């Protein structure tokens, strides 16, 4: 629901569905995701479990609730927690899309689907609408 508070547009917590954007047609389990919009900002929280896979494609999500604008300030990554993972990961929103890519925090290299095999990934992506 959209409400206004002193002229500030607010969207109450609403479900969204992160989907595989790697091209490997992976099906996530344990998907739990909601977003809220406060004024110009999107707060998109998620938790998904990757299937067992040896796929070497770059890991990424599609289905962000609102497209990421074409502004460098809108492409700030968020920290991600992985159950049992051994690499520090961030989720980086992609300009002019409703997608985000997983990157190694320390090197900036792409995280592969096989790096996330069987792991639960959780995070909160925060980005502006414009």
N, C-alpha and C positions, 0 to 999 in steps of 0.2 A: 504494500500500500504506500502511496505517495502522500506525504503530509508536508505542511509548511510550518516552520517554526521561525517566527520573526523574519519571514522572507527566505529562509534557508530550506531548500528542497531536501527531503529525507525519504529514503526508501527503506522500509523496515526489512529485517532479515528475510531473504528470499533464496530459495534453492537454485543452484546452478549445477551443471554436470561437467566436470573435467573429463575430456576424452583424449585418447591417444592421437597425437599429431605427427608421429614419427614415420608413418607410412607402413608400419609393421602390423597394423590392425590388432593391437593388443587390447584386451578387455581387462579393465581394472576391477578389483573387488573391494568390498568395504568402503565404497564411495560415500563420503559425507562432505557436502560443500554448501555453504551459504555465503551470500554477500549482502552488504548494506551500502547505501549511498548517502553521504552526508555532504550537502552542497555540491562541490566539484570533485569530491574524492570517493573512490570505490575502495571498499575493504572486502576482499574476497578470500575467505578462509577455506581450506580444503584438507581432506585426509583421503588418500587412496592407497591401495596395496597393489603393487606391480605383480603380474603373473611370473612364474618361472619362465625365463627366456634366455636364449643365447644370442638374440638378435643384436647386431652391432650398429643399428641405426641410432642417430642422435635422439635422446629422450626429450619430448616436448608435449605440452598440453594444447588442446584446442578447447573452445567453449567458454572462454572468459565471458563474464556476464555483460561487459561493455567493451567495445573496441578501444584499444590503446591509441591515443593520439600521436601524431607525428611530431613529437617534441622530445628532445633529449632528456629533459627533466622527468618525463613520464616513463622512462625506460629504466628506472632504478630497480635493481634486483632485491628480492627478499630472501632472508635466511630460511633454510628448509631443514627440518629435522627428519632423519631417516633411522628407522629401527635397525640397528645392527650394521649400518653402513660404515665404510671405512674412509670415505672421501668427503670433505666438506663441500656442500652443494648450495647453490643459490638458484632461484627461479627468476629469469630475466624476461620481462614483457617485451613483445615485438611490436614496433611502431606500425600503425595502420592495419592492425589485425586484431583478432580475438584469441591470440596464441601467446605462449610463453615457452622459453627453452631452458632446460636445466644445464647449468655450467659448473665446472669446478671452481670453487671459491678462490683457491690460491693460484690457479693458472689461467683461468678464463676459457679453458678448453671445454668442448662439448662433453656432457655426460652421456654415456651410451645406455640403451635399454638394458643391456646385459649387466651394467653396473648396478642397476636397481632391481635385479631379479629377486622376487620374493619379498622385497622390502616395503614397509609402510612409510609413505612420504607425507609429511604434514607441513603446512605453512600458512602464512597470511600475506597475500599480495596486496599492496596498497599503491594505487596509482590515480592520477587525475583523469577526469573525463575530457578536459580540453586544456 
